[in-house]
Amino acid sequence: MSSGLLRSFASGPTGIPGRLRVALILGALIALGPLTIDTYLPALPRVGADLQAAETTVQLTLTGTLLGLALGQMLIGPLSDAWGRRLPLLAGTALHVLASAAVAVAPSIEVLAVLRVLQGVGASAGAVVGLAVVRDLYTGRQGATMLSRLILVMGAFPVIAPTLGGFLLRWTSWRGVFLFLAVYGLVMLVVVTRGLPETLPANHRRSARLGPTLRTYGTLLRDRTFVGLVLVAGLAMAGLFSYVSGAAYVYQQQFGMDQQTFGLLFGAGAVWLVIGTQLNPVFLRRYEPRRILTVAVLAGVAIGAVLFTLTATGTGGLPALLAGVWALLLSAGFVLPNAPALALARYGESAGTAAALLGALQFGIGAATSPVVGVLGNDAWAMATSMFGATALGALALLAVVRPWTLPDLGDDADTTDDELDGDALPAAA
């Protein structure tokens, strides 16, 4: 890829500084997955009523989406290392558009569940390619900082999506929500086609053959530190999806909120996640990512224990539940950028495959966790129990597998500096 193309990407006619443009485009791409998950949350009870399906069965459509996100990344990640970033991204996003349109006319819960898997596969392209592009351009603390900024952009979608879903449901059925997702996907196709250059040069691409791909996955899975960091990130995601899968039932059924109020409170939770991600770069100026990650994980365990106790004893009601959940989301805002940044810093040319395994295990763990809240009863205690369990397992993975005190410090070994990125040029991919 030529430096001229990257320079155009950095400081094109929009006049938006390079780092901000990268964050906006990649954040919107990565957000396709969360938007696909969150927009229809207020409609979960209505989907069950319309398709005559039990609550736990409807929640499995969420699990199907997460499985699609996990499986899709395992496929698309290696392809992005072999073919470059743009082609797999465009193909995956197109699949998401088609699947979203098909979900809008699904005649049964079974068909809807299958199509949700395909939706997840399509949305996974934005997730894995977005992370790979970050690794193409940045490493070390700069990578963690960029991931924090991406999660800021992503955080806007959990804030907006349930509220938007509730608004759409005032004018249309839940099927209209999926038509909206199809339109969003079409917009992203245009954005990628016109605004995202290739970041992986041809001479840095890897073989797309099955054998080399499996060997790369084998190398990653034999790396104890990488696997441990993936587990930490995945269990943080599991805690987040425990909240995502249970919140609609807890807020609307247990506490009697309408769809619009639910959307506002759900979005307020996402604000705390965003606050954590945006405080993270401030702390990165003084502390190493491994130190921030350790403190955030251990703080999450303490908060989860308090939340579990409050809901088990029925103490504090809705205010106590909100305070505990929001504090857990704040701690997750520090975990979610730093664990992937530490994991991906070890792999450059195989960034797509490494990001695929990272994302697949994150969403796979989230998929396994999301039905737990329904099995436990879809109430505040069930949601708190699942969130606390995920954070406790994440702490165990960090201390027993990663052993953060053994990790090297990450200097500003990025391919770029803040001054370069806020100037006229982006770096050539390394």
C-alpha positions in Angstrom: 0.0 0.0 0.0 1.4 3.4 -1.0 2.1 6.1 1.6 0.1 8.4 -0.7 -3.0 6.3 -0.3 -2.6 6.3 3.5 -2.0 10.0 3.5 -5.2 10.5 1.7 -7.0 8.3 4.2 -5.5 10.3 7.0 -6.2 13.8 5.8 -8.7 13.6 3.0 -11.3 16.2 2.0 -13.2 15.8 5.3 -10.4 17.5 7.1 -10.8 15.0 10.0 -7.4 14.2 11.7 -6.0 10.8 10.8 -6.4 9.0 14.1 -10.0 10.2 14.5 -10.9 9.1 11.0 -9.5 5.7 11.7 -11.4 5.4 14.9 -14.7 6.6 13.3 -14.6 4.2 10.4 -13.3 1.2 12.2 -15.5 1.9 15.2 -18.6 2.0 13.0 -17.5 -1.3 11.4 -16.8 -3.1 14.7 -20.1 -1.7 16.0 -22.1 -3.6 13.4 -22.0 -6.7 15.7 -23.2 -4.9 18.9 -25.8 -3.0 16.9 -27.1 -6.3 15.5 -27.3 -7.6 19.0 -28.7 -4.6 20.9 -31.2 -3.0 18.6 -33.8 -5.8 19.0 -33.4 -6.2 22.8 -36.6 -4.3 23.6 -38.5 -6.5 21.2 -37.5 -9.9 22.8 -40.8 -10.3 24.7 -42.7 -9.3 21.5 -40.8 -11.7 19.3 -41.7 -14.6 21.7 -45.3 -13.6 21.7 -45.6 -13.2 17.9 -43.7 -16.5 17.1 -45.2 -18.4 20.1 -41.8 -19.2 21.6 -40.7 -19.5 25.2 -38.4 -16.8 26.7 -35.4 -19.2 26.8 -35.9 -20.1 23.2 -36.0 -16.4 22.2 -32.8 -15.8 24.1 -31.2 -18.6 22.0 -31.5 -16.3 19.0 -29.1 -14.0 20.8 -26.8 -17.0 21.4 -27.1 -17.8 17.7 -25.8 -14.4 16.8 -22.9 -14.7 19.1 -22.0 -18.1 17.7 -22.1 -16.6 14.2 -19.8 -13.8 15.3 -17.4 -16.4 16.8 -17.4 -18.8 13.8 -17.3 -16.1 11.2 -14.2 -14.6 12.7 -12.4 -18.0 12.6 -13.0 -18.0 8.9 -12.6 -14.4 8.0 -9.5 -13.7 10.1 -7.2 -16.0 8.1 -8.7 -14.9 4.8 -7.9 -11.3 5.7 -4.3 -12.3 6.3 -4.2 -13.9 2.9 -6.3 -11.7 0.7 -6.0 -8.4 2.4 -8.5 -6.6 4.7 -11.0 -5.1 2.2 -12.3 -8.1 0.3 -13.3 -10.3 3.3 -14.8 -7.2 4.9 -16.9 -6.3 1.9 -18.1 -9.9 1.5 -19.0 -10.3 5.2 -20.9 -7.0 5.3 -22.9 -8.0 2.2 -23.8 -11.3 3.9 -25.0 -9.3 6.9 -27.3 -7.1 4.7 -28.9 -10.2 3.1 -29.4 -12.0 6.4 -30.9 -9.0 8.0 -33.4 -8.6 5.2 -34.3 -12.3 5.5 -34.8 -12.1 9.3 -37.4 -9.4 8.7 -39.6 -12.0 7.0 -38.7 -15.1 9.1 -41.9 -17.2 9.6 -40.8 -19.1 12.7 -38.4 -18.9 15.7 -36.4 -21.7 14.2 -35.8 -19.9 10.9 -35.1 -16.7 12.8 -32.5 -18.4 14.9 -30.7 -19.8 11.8 -30.7 -16.4 10.1 -29.4 -14.8 13.2 -26.3 -17.1 13.0 -25.8 -15.9 9.4 -26.2 -12.3 10.6 -23.5 -12.9 13.2 -21.2 -14.4 10.6 -21.6 -11.3 8.4 -21.1 -8.9 11.2 -18.0 -10.7 12.3 -16.1 -9.3 9.4 -16.2 -5.8 10.8 -15.0 -7.1 14.2 -12.0 -9.1 13.1 -10.9 -6.9 10.3 -11.2 -3.8 12.5 -8.9 -5.3 15.1 -6.5 -6.5 12.4 -6.3 -3.0 10.8 -5.5 -1.6 14.3 -2.7 -4.1 14.6 -1.5 -3.2 11.0 -1.1 0.4 12.0 -0.4 0.5 15.8 1.2 -1.6 18.5 2.0 -1.3 22.2 0.4 1.6 24.2 -0.6 3.2 20.9 -2.6 0.0 20.1 -4.3 0.0 23.5 -5.1 3.7 23.1 -6.6 3.2 19.7 -8.7 0.3 21.0 -10.0 2.5 23.7 -11.0 5.1 21.1 -12.7 2.4 19.0 -14.7 1.2 22.0 -15.8 4.8 22.5 -17.3 4.7 19.0 -18.7 1.3 19.7 -20.1 2.5 23.0 -22.4 4.9 21.2 -24.2 2.0 19.6 -25.2 0.3 22.9 -26.3 3.7 24.1 -28.4 4.4 21.0 -29.4 0.9 19.9 -32.0 -0.1 22.5 -33.4 3.4 22.6 -33.6 3.4 18.8 -35.1 -0.1 18.9 -37.8 1.1 21.3 -38.5 4.1 19.1 -38.8 1.9 16.0 -41.2 -0.4 17.8 -43.5 2.6 18.3 -43.9 2.8 14.5 -43.2 -0.7 13.2 -43.0 -4.3 14.4 -39.8 -6.1 15.4 -39.4 -7.0 11.8 -38.8 -3.4 10.9 -35.9 -3.4 13.3 -34.1 -5.9 11.1 -34.8 -3.9 8.0 -33.1 -1.0 9.7 -30.0 -3.3 10.3 -30.0 -4.1 6.6 -29.9 -0.4 5.7 -27.1 0.2 8.2 -25.1 -2.6 6.6 -25.6 -1.1 3.2 -24.3 2.3 4.4 -21.2 0.5 5.8 -20.6 -1.1 2.4 -20.5 2.3 0.8 -18.2 3.7 3.6 -15.7 0.8 3.2 -15.8 1.0 -0.6 -15.1 4.7 -0.6 -13.2 5.4 2.6 -11.1 2.4 3.8 -7.8 1.6 1.9 -6.0 -1.7 2.1 -3.7 -1.7 5.1 -2.0 -5.1 4.5 0.6 -5.0 1.7 0.8 -7.9 -0.6 4.3 -8.9 0.5 3.1 -9.3 4.1 0.2 -11.6 3.3 0.1 -15.2 4.3 -1.1 -18.4 2.7 -4.8 -19.1 2.7 -4.3 -22.8 2.6 -5.8 -24.9 5.4 -2.5 -26.4 6.6 -0.7 -23.1 7.3 -3.8 -21.6 8.8 -4.2 -24.5 11.2 -0.5 -24.3 12.1 -0.9 -20.6 12.9 -3.9 -21.4 15.1 -1.8 -24.1 16.8 1.0 -21.7 17.5 -1.5 -19.2 19.1 -3.1 -21.9 21.2 0.2 -23.1 22.5 1.1 -19.6 23.7 0.0 -19.7 27.3 0.0 -15.9 27.7 -2.0 -15.3 24.6 -4.6 -17.9 25.6 -4.8 -16.5 29.1 -5.4 -13.0 27.8 -8.0 -14.2 25.4 -9.8 -15.9 28.3 -9.7 -12.7 30.3 -11.1 -10.7 27.4 -13.7 -13.4 26.7 -14.9 -13.6 30.3 -15.2 -9.8 30.4 -17.3 -10.1 27.3 -19.3 -12.9 29.0 -20.1 -10.6 31.9 -21.2 -7.9 29.4 -23.5 -10.4 27.5 -25.0 -11.6 30.8 -26.2 -8.0 31.2 -27.3 -7.8 27.5 -29.3 -11.0 27.6 -31.0 -10.5 30.9 -31.6 -6.7 31.1 -34.7 -6.7 28.9 -36.5 -9.2 31.2 -35.1 -7.8 34.5 -36.0 -4.1 33.7 -39.3 -4.7 31.8 -40.8 -7.7 33.6 -39.3 -7.6 37.1 -39.4 -3.8 37.5 -42.2 -3.0 35.1 -40.5 -0.6 32.7 -41.8 0.2 29.3 -39.7 -0.3 26.2 -38.5 3.3 26.0 -37.5 3.5 29.7 -35.7 0.2 29.3 -33.8 1.6 26.3 -32.7 4.7 28.3 -31.5 2.7 31.3 -29.7 0.2 29.1 -28.0 3.0 27.3 -27.0 4.6 30.7 -25.2 1.4 31.5 -23.3 1.6 28.2 -22.2 5.1 29.1 -20.3 3.7 32.1 -18.5 1.2 29.8 -17.5 4.1 27.5 -16.3 6.2 30.5 -14.0 3.3 31.4 -12.6 3.0 27.9 -11.9 6.8 27.7 -10.2 7.0 31.1 -8.0 4.1 30.0 -5.8 6.3 27.7 -5.3 8.7 30.5 -4.0 6.0 32.8 -1.9 4.6 29.9 0.2 7.7 30.0 1.5 6.7 33.4 0.9 3.0 33.8 1.5 -0.1 31.8 -1.5 -2.0 30.3 -0.8 -5.1 32.4 -1.1 -3.0 35.6 -4.3 -1.4 34.5 -5.7 -4.8 33.5 -4.9 -6.4 36.8 -6.4 -3.7 38.9 -9.6 -3.6 36.7 -10.1 -7.4 36.8 -9.6 -7.6 40.6 -11.9 -4.5 41.1 -14.5 -6.2 39.0 -14.5 -9.3 41.2 -15.0 -7.2 44.3 -17.9 -5.3 42.7 -19.5 -8.5 41.4 -19.4 -10.0 44.9 -21.2 -7.0 46.3 -23.8 -7.1 43.5 -24.4 -10.8 44.0 -24.9 -10.3 47.8 -27.3 -7.4 47.3 -29.5 -9.2 44.8 -29.4 -12.4 46.7 -30.7 -10.7 49.9 -33.0 -8.3 48.0 -31.2 -5.3 49.5 -31.5 -1.9 47.8 -33.9 -2.7 45.0 -33.4 -1.2 41.6 -31.0 1.6 42.7 -28.6 -1.0 44.2 -28.8 -3.1 41.1 -28.1 -0.2 38.8 -25.1 1.0 40.9 -23.6 -2.5 40.9 -24.1 -3.2 37.2 -22.8 0.2 36.2 -19.7 -0.2 38.4 -19.0 -3.6 36.7 -19.4 -2.1 33.3 -17.0 0.7 34.3 -14.3 -1.9 35.2 -15.0 -3.8 32.0 -14.2 -0.6 30.1 -10.6 -1.0 31.3 -10.4 -4.7 30.6 -11.7 -4.8 27.1 -9.1 -2.6 25.4 -6.0 -3.8 27.4 -6.4 -7.6 27.2 -6.7 -7.6 23.4 -3.9 -5.1 23.0 -1.6 -7.2 25.1 -2.5 -10.3 23.2 -2.2 -8.8 19.7 1.1 -7.0 20.5 2.8 -10.4 20.2 1.7 -11.1 16.6 2.1 -8.7 13.6 1.9 -10.5 10.2 -0.7 -12.9 11.6 -2.8 -10.2 13.1 -5.9 -11.2 11.3 -5.7 -14.8 12.5 -4.8 -13.7 16.0 -7.7 -11.3 16.1 -10.0 -14.0 14.7 -9.1 -16.4 17.5 -9.4 -13.6 20.0 -12.8 -12.5 18.8 -14.1 -16.0 18.2 -13.3 -17.1 21.8 -14.7 -13.8 23.1 -18.0 -14.2 21.4 -18.0 -18.0 21.9 -17.7 -17.5 25.6 -20.4 -14.9 25.5 -22.6 -17.2 23.5 -22.2 -19.9 26.2 -23.0 -17.5 28.9 -26.0 -15.6 27.6 -28.5 -18.5 28.2 -27.3 -18.8 31.8 -29.4 -15.8 32.9 -32.6 -17.4 31.4 -31.8 -20.8 33.0 -31.4 -19.1 36.4 -34.7 -17.3 36.2 -34.3 -14.0 34.2 -34.3 -11.9 37.3 -31.9 -9.5 39.0 -30.2 -12.3 41.0 -29.8 -14.4 37.9 -28.1 -11.6 36.0 -25.9 -10.6 38.9 -24.9 -14.2 39.5 -23.8 -14.7 35.9 -21.9 -11.4 35.8 -20.1 -12.2 39.1 -19.3 -15.7 37.9 -17.7 -14.4 34.7 -15.6 -11.8 36.5 -14.4 -14.3 39.0 -13.3 -16.8 36.3 -11.6 -13.9 34.5 -9.6 -13.1 37.6 -8.6 -16.8 37.9 -7.5 -16.8 34.3 -5.4 -13.7 34.8 -3.7 -14.8 37.9 -3.2 -18.5 37.1 -2.6 -18.4 33.4 -1.5 -15.0 32.3 0.5 -14.2 35.5 0.7 -10.5 34.6 3.7 -9.9 36.7 5.7 -11.9 34.1 4.6 -9.7 31.2 7.2 -7.3 29.7 6.4 -3.6 29.6 5.0 -2.3 26.4 6.7 0.9 25.3 5.5 3.2 22.6 6.6 0.7 20.0 3.8 1.6 17.7 4.3 2.1 14.0 3.2 5.7 14.6 3.1 8.4 17.2 0.3 10.6 18.2 1.9 13.6 16.4 2.3 11.6 13.1 -1.3 10.4 13.2 -2.7 13.7 14.0 -0.7 15.2 11.1 -0.7 14.5 7.4 0.1 10.9 7.2 -0.7 7.4 8.4 2.0 4.8 8.6 2.6 2.1 6.1 1.6 -1.2 7.5 4.5 -3.1 9.0 
